[in-house]
Structures are given as structure tokens and as C-alpha cells.
Amino acid sequence: FAAQRHVLTYMEDAVSQLLENREDISQYGIARFFTEYFNSVRQGTHILFREFSFVQATPHNRSSFLRTFWRCFRTVGKNGGKYPSSFCYLLTAQEYHCLLQLLCPDFPMELTQKAARIVLMDDAMDCLMSFSDFLFAFQIQFYYSEFLESVAAIYQDLLAGKNPNTVIVPTSSSGQHRQRQPPNDCSPPEGVEASLFYQCLESLCDRSKYSCPPSALVKEMLSSAQRLTFYGFLMALAKDQRINRALGALPDKGDLFLDPAMDQELEKLVAQVSGLSLSGPTSSSGDTPARNSPRINSPWKPLHQRRKMDAESEGSNEETDSSEN
């Protein structure tokens, strides 16, 4: 159970943060620190503003990041963007990457580009995508990244007529997004045979130590196809709501812009801010200066952020003191 839930990963991270922030933690105790840390792991907020190596370290971290990205930016898909269509707003891959970096500053652009290619089916990275299309493609690419690297190698072997039923180790140089050769008049039928492709995937899922989509759902998804391309397979994965439910990070596409719990919190915040502005003094005279509105206390921040903020504030105080002198 401990290995399946990656308990050791979280214990090591908790101890690392404990040692890094021991001066702050000593003020209220180690027991409270561990309670807050594992509560954040349970709630899925522990991945906020963390390094990418930690964000992708466990399946729970990946699903937590997907859920957080959806909850934070679902209103961008509904109300934001620069190019409104009749149903949604569209952004480029670079703009989606900027949103990802707001949650994980060192999030790699390569993963964003791979997710965009699932939607765009080509290398035109400046094309526009809806939030829902990008989100479900990004979910497949991010959560199943190692699996997809192995699938890409299998697909290339099938195209070349090789036997892919060998152990495949995913690497950054594998062929998931190799440049496609231009077709010619003598080219064979596009893609590979779906039944043979599934047999290879089934064998891969049986021996893989990484997260894989349920093989039964993949088999059903491919049952109606005779041939398929690699990107066609990725798009089918991204659009399949049964695979989305099995992963469990995002709601169904029809409920993508609904989040009652978050909406309720936003309504409370808006009401609080509106109440502060309405309760402030009004003056018809230009001579009376307006009184500053009271500040709203910021929410609790993880310990690994507190120390950084303290260091920044100390630096700003030093600059102020030197300027006054």
C-alpha cells in the first residue's frame, strides 16, 4: 500500500520542507506542520507553485495539478481569451503555457507543445485552441506521458514492419513527435492496422510500471477502426469521456465550466469586497482625502513559500533603509 500510494515520496518531501523551514516551524510545532502538509496532499493543493519534478512525481500529483489547472482557469475558457467564437474563447499554445507556468514556474514548454499537436494534428503552434480541447489533450499527454512515449516507439516499429513486442524504455529522444515524411504516390495506406496496434498496447500495459489507460476501454475505442494513425489515436484518447472518468481528475466535458464549490467561494469573496467598498466613507468635497479601505487578509500559504516571502520582505526593508540614509 505504501508503495502504491507513494507514501515514501511524500514523507521525504515533508521532511525536506521541515528541515528547510525549521525556524518557522519551531514556533508552532512539528505535529501541526505534518498535519497541514498531509491535509494539503489530501486536498490536492500541495503541488501549487512547486517545481516540475515534484509535480510529475506521482499519479496523485499529476491528477491534482490537472484539477487545479482546470479550477483556476476554467473561467478563461468561458469568459476570457482574445478571439471569441460562438461557444468559447481561443488561446494559443504559448498562452496556455503561460497559464501553466503560473502554477508551476518551470513547467516545460515541450509538454505544452505535445498537447497542442494532439489538437492541431500538425506543427502550427500559433493556431488557436479552445480551453476544453486543450485541457483534455493536455490531460492525456501529461498524465500518461511515459506510456505515450512507448506507444510512439511501437507505432514507428509497426510502420517500419518491425516486431514491437519487445521491452521499450521511454526516453526524451523517442519518436512521439518525429517529423512526418511527406506522402508520395507509392505510399502504403496511412497508419497501422488497429487490431495489431491494440495487441501491442495490451502487452505494453501488462508490463508497464507507469500509468496506462484501462486496456478494456482502449480495446473498445479501437474496435470500430481498421487502421489508425498515431495522432488519431491520441485524439481518440483525449475525446473519450470514459477514459476521462477512469482517470478521475476532470469532470465530463458538459460540466467543464461548472464548479459549484469554487463559484460559492468566489461569490463570498466578491460580496466581501463589495461590502468593504460600500461601507467606505463617501465625500462630496474634494478637500477631504478618502480613507483607505481595510486590507483583506491573504489566505494561508505553504511553508515553502513563507520563507521566500520573508526573504523578499527583508530585502525590501534593507533597500528602504539605505534610501532613507
HUNORDA-V337834 format. One line per field, one symbol per residue. ss: DSSP state (2 for helix, 1 for strand, 0 for the rest). phi: phi as a letter, one per 40 degrees, with the letter a starting at -180 (. if undefined). burial: # if it has 9 or more other ideal C-beta (glycine too) atoms within 8 Angstrom, else .. A space follows every 50 residues. Layout:
ss->???
phi->???
burial->???
//
This chain:
ss->00000022222222222222022220000222222222222220000000 02222000222222222222222222222000110000111022222222 22200000222222222222000000001122222222222220222222 22222222200000000000000022200000000000000112222222 22222220000000222222220000110222222222202222222000 00222000022222222222222222222000000000000000000000 0022222222222222222222220
phi->.ccccfccdcccccccccccbccccccbhcccdccccccccccgccccgc ccdccccbdcccccccccccccbcccccbbgbbcbcbabbbccccccccc cccadbcccdccccccccccgabcccccbcccccccccdccccbdccccc ccccccccccgccccbcbbcbccccdbccccccbccccdcgbccccccdc ccccccbccccbcdccccccccccbcbacccccccccccccccccccgcb ccdcbccbadcccccccccccccccccccccbaccccccccccccccccc bdccccccccccccccccccccccc
burial->.....##.##..##..##..#..##.......##.###.##..####..# .#.###...###############.###..#......######..##.## #.##..#...##########....#...###################### ########.....#...#.#...#.#...............#.#.###.# #####..#.#.##.#.###.##....############.#..##.##.## ..#..#...............##..#...#.................... .######.#................
//
